[in-house]
Amino acid sequence: MRAVVLRRPGGPEALRVERIPEPSPGAGESLIDVTLTGVNFDDLERTAGAQPELPLPAVLGVEAVGRRRADGRRVAALLRQGGGYAEVVAARDAYTVEIPAGVDDAQALGLFEQGCTAYGALSLAGRLRAGESVAVSAAAGGVGHLAVQLAVALGASPVIGLASTSVKRQFVKRLGADVALDPADPELADRVRAAAGGAGVDLFVDSVGGAVARAALAGLAPFGRLVCLGWRPGTRSDPGTVGGGAVPAGAEPAGTQDPAGVVAVTTAQLAQGSIGCAGFWMRHVVDDRELLCGVADRLFELAARGRLTVHVDRTVALHEVGAAHAAVAARATTGKVLIDVRREV
Ligand SMILES: NC(=O)c1ccc[n+]([C@@H]2O[C@H](COP(=O)([O-])OP(=O)(O)OC[C@H]3O[C@@H](n4cnc5c(N)ncnc54)[C@H](OP(=O)(O)O)[C@@H]3O)[C@@H](O)[C@H]2O)c1
């Protein structure tokens, strides 16, 4: 079969199409003839060598849709160890769901990993209630564009999306966001507070870290929550960018670099602001079969009713995966990047 194999960490050029034997399913696994897989930020990090705990050489790709060979059913699968960038994958049955008739393969692919992440951040970790205000960083991205739509569908108001270019911000507004902001705005915390009605935002879902996470903390309303989905290495943390808002007690000194994009939060900050911080990791949904199926059903149902749409930025062939990774790394994509594993040109 054809597959994209990573033999050693590197840039997008490290991703090569090879012919390798089909995988053999282990206990509790089934073979899937893959139609589509997709690019996730996780794949970029693994390519760059940021996940040394996972062995190489490896076939990348943490998600796939296709037909289960045993019964011909259309399924979506999450692949914790990778394997999706291939014509055939052996997927854990516990991490696989059937796709309902009203949802096509592209929608199912985008909804399963990234949609479940968006839902988990908003509802499971963020405990969003209808009528609350929500802000989402990287709002034009794979997870972010679904989080904006879900926030609207769950009754949030206003919904604020952060994105780095005016084209992306227009896209975020078309998704249903009331306000779209530039994450590099030095007054970001003030802008978030103003957009949320002055007192601050009730829920901020952040996957960028650094200065954005600092602005998120400073922009929270009393009883507001920050949900952390991840962070970008090298994100500069500079309290000067927290706008006119007070730098909370216990914050790092001005000009501190966060080489990993991680922002320290103190219990004093939480108490003095009456705010909360939570994290979300998909693993804790994936490992709970009932929860995973429940969240997937909810998302598929919203998609079938037209309340949630995966916007496809581009669909590439296996030999174009390196270029697709480069586009995501360059922040040049909006929505979902798909890989059609059967396309050869
Ligand atoms: N916790 C979990 O379980 C979980 C699961 C899936 C994904 N995630 C996280 O969610 C985030 C989004 O993932 P995704 O796959 O949907 O990717 P994505 O949003 O399609 O792409 C990443 C976006 O992040 C923004 N960004 C900010 N700083 C960046 C930087 N230094 N380099 C590159 N992009 C930067 C860019 O948007 P702008 O240009 O608009 O800023 C970019 O479009 C990632 O941080 C990922 O690790 C977490």
The ligand as a Gaussian input file, in Angstrom:
#p B3LYP/6-31G(d) Opt

LIG

0 1
 N       -5.899000      19.343000      23.737000
 C       -6.292000      18.557000      22.743000
 O       -6.817000      17.464000      22.958000
 C       -6.091000      19.032000      21.337000
 C       -6.616000      18.295000      20.271000
 C       -6.449000      18.791000      18.972000
 C       -5.747000      19.982000      18.789000
 N       -5.239000      20.641000      19.862000
 C       -4.510000      21.903000      19.696000
 O       -5.384000      22.824000      19.078000
 C       -4.614000      23.731000      18.310000
 C       -5.197000      23.814000      16.925000
 O       -4.931000      22.606000      16.255000
 P       -5.362000      22.413000      14.747000
 O       -4.885000      21.075000      14.336000
 O       -6.803000      22.744000      14.616000
 O       -4.460000      23.488000      13.966000
 P       -4.957000      24.794000      13.206000
 O       -5.802000      25.597000      14.128000
 O       -5.562000      24.395000      11.906000
 O       -3.621000      25.569000      12.925000
 C       -2.955000      26.247000      13.942000
 C       -3.375000      27.730000      14.039000
 O       -2.786000      28.226000      15.221000
 C       -2.508000      29.601000      15.062000
 N       -1.138000      29.877000      15.512000
 C       -0.811000      30.709000      16.510000
 N        0.499000      30.717000      16.709000
 C        1.036000      29.876000      15.811000
 C        2.362000      29.462000      15.518000
 N        3.416000      29.935000      16.228000
 N        2.566000      28.578000      14.519000
 C        1.528000      28.076000      13.823000
 N        0.232000      28.434000      14.066000
 C        0.001000      29.321000      15.051000
 C       -2.669000      29.926000      13.580000
 O       -3.858000      30.704000      13.466000
 P       -3.706000      32.305000      13.368000
 O       -2.752000      32.542000      12.237000
 O       -5.071000      32.783000      13.090000
 O       -3.172000      32.753000      14.714000
 C       -2.852000      28.577000      12.907000
 O       -3.741000      28.649000      11.816000
 C       -3.159000      23.216000      18.351000
 O       -2.486000      23.945000      19.347000
 C       -3.313000      21.786000      18.766000
 O       -2.170000      21.308000      19.416000
 C       -5.401000      20.202000      21.117000

